[in-house]
């Protein structure tokens, strides 16, 4: 992207979400040049019991990291060249995929509800504020629904 004859680099948002409450628990904003693998470990809160992620995060380093911390590995398996997934692995991916799709729905909620399809600013600080306010808004919206659900289950 160019502005005033200077090249401007894009940014991307990384999210972590609690699968039960569907509240966003961690947010990171990085350059588009930063690989998702570089922010994987910092996105996992200390009290995490299980991690579910798409095939892009399937690596030996991530599996070792989760095993050392005693966290259940729910990362979808990725086929390797000349080593297709077995039927059991495909079935496991399908089961785990339903959980992984929840974070994709949350990302789509942010894009739709908070109009975050594109970051508006050129500086990281301003974009960070835009993302932070969007996440706070989405979490507040979800919190209201959680309170309503809790109140209706008590009655």
C-alpha positions in Angstrom: 0.0 0.0 0.0 1.3 3.4 -0.9 0.7 6.8 0.8 2.5 10.0 -0.2 4.9 7.9 -2.3 6.0 5.7 0.7 5.3 2.0 1.1 3.1 1.2 4.0 3.0 -2.3 5.4 -0.2 -4.0 6.3 -1.1 -5.5 9.7 -3.1 -8.5 10.9 -4.9 -9.4 14.0 -4.5 -12.6 16.0 -7.1 -13.7 18.5 -7.5 -16.3 21.2 -11.0 -17.2 22.5 -12.4 -19.1 25.4 -14.5 -21.8 23.8 -17.1 -22.0 26.6 -17.9 -18.4 27.0 -16.9 -17.3 23.5 -15.1 -14.3 25.0 -11.9 -13.1 23.4 -9.1 -13.7 25.8 -6.0 -12.5 23.9 -5.3 -10.1 21.1 -2.1 -9.4 19.1 -1.5 -7.0 16.2 1.5 -7.7 14.0 2.9 -6.9 10.7 1.7 -9.0 7.8 5.3 -10.2 7.5 5.1 -11.9 10.9 4.3 -15.6 10.6 1.4 -16.9 12.7 3.7 -19.4 14.3 5.7 -16.5 16.0 2.7 -15.4 18.1 1.3 -18.9 18.8 2.8 -19.2 22.3 2.0 -15.7 23.5 -1.6 -16.1 22.6 -2.1 -19.1 25.0 -3.1 -18.0 28.5 -1.5 -19.7 31.5 -4.7 -21.5 32.7 -5.5 -23.0 29.3 -6.6 -26.7 29.3 -6.8 -27.3 25.6 -5.9 -25.5 22.4 -7.8 -25.8 19.1 -6.4 -24.2 16.0 -6.5 -24.7 12.2 -4.0 -26.6 10.2 -1.7 -23.7 9.8 -0.5 -24.2 13.4 0.3 -27.9 13.0 4.0 -28.2 13.7 6.3 -30.3 15.9 7.3 -27.3 17.8 3.7 -26.4 18.8 2.9 -30.0 19.7 6.0 -30.1 22.0 5.1 -26.8 23.5 1.6 -27.9 24.4 2.8 -31.3 25.7 5.4 -29.6 28.0 2.7 -27.4 29.5 0.2 -30.2 29.8 -2.2 -28.7 27.4 -4.5 -30.9 25.3 -3.6 -30.6 21.6 -6.6 -29.9 19.4 -4.7 -28.5 16.5 -6.0 -29.9 13.2 -3.6 -32.3 11.4 -2.1 -31.3 8.1 -1.2 -33.7 5.4 2.4 -33.8 4.4 3.8 -34.3 0.9 3.3 -38.0 -0.1 1.8 -38.7 3.4 -2.0 -38.1 3.2 -4.1 -38.1 6.3 -5.5 -41.4 7.5 -9.2 -41.9 7.8 -9.0 -41.6 11.6 -7.1 -38.3 11.3 -9.7 -36.9 8.8 -12.5 -37.8 11.3 -10.6 -36.2 14.2 -10.1 -33.1 12.1 -13.8 -33.0 11.3 -14.7 -33.2 15.1 -12.1 -30.6 16.1 -13.1 -28.4 13.1 -16.5 -27.7 14.7 -14.7 -26.2 17.7 -12.2 -24.3 15.5 -15.0 -22.8 13.5 -16.2 -20.9 16.6 -13.1 -18.6 16.5 -13.8 -18.1 12.8 -17.3 -17.0 13.6 -16.0 -14.6 16.2 -13.6 -13.1 13.7 -16.5 -12.7 11.3 -18.6 -11.0 14.0 -15.8 -8.5 14.6 -15.5 -7.8 10.9 -19.2 -7.4 10.5 -20.2 -5.8 13.8 -17.2 -3.6 14.4 -16.4 -2.9 10.7 -12.9 -4.3 11.1 -12.5 -5.7 7.6 -9.7 -3.3 7.1 -7.5 -1.4 9.6 -8.0 2.4 9.0 -4.8 3.9 10.2 -1.2 3.8 9.2 0.4 3.6 12.6 0.5 0.5 14.8 -0.6 2.5 17.8 -3.8 3.8 16.2 -4.6 0.4 14.7 -4.1 -1.2 18.1 -6.7 1.1 19.6 -9.1 0.4 16.8 -8.7 -3.4 17.3 -8.8 -3.1 21.1 -12.1 -1.1 21.1 -13.6 -3.6 18.6 -12.7 -6.5 20.8 -14.0 -4.8 23.9 -17.2 -4.1 22.1 -17.6 -7.6 20.9 -16.9 -9.0 24.4 -19.4 -6.6 26.0 -22.0 -7.7 23.5 -21.3 -11.3 24.3 -21.3 -10.6 28.0 -24.9 -9.2 27.8 -26.0 -12.5 26.1 -24.2 -14.6 28.8 -26.0 -12.6 31.6 -29.3 -13.0 29.8 -28.7 -16.8 29.4 -27.7 -17.1 33.1 -30.8 -15.1 34.2 -33.2 -17.3 32.1 -31.6 -20.5 33.4 -32.1 -19.4 37.0 -35.8 -18.6 36.6 
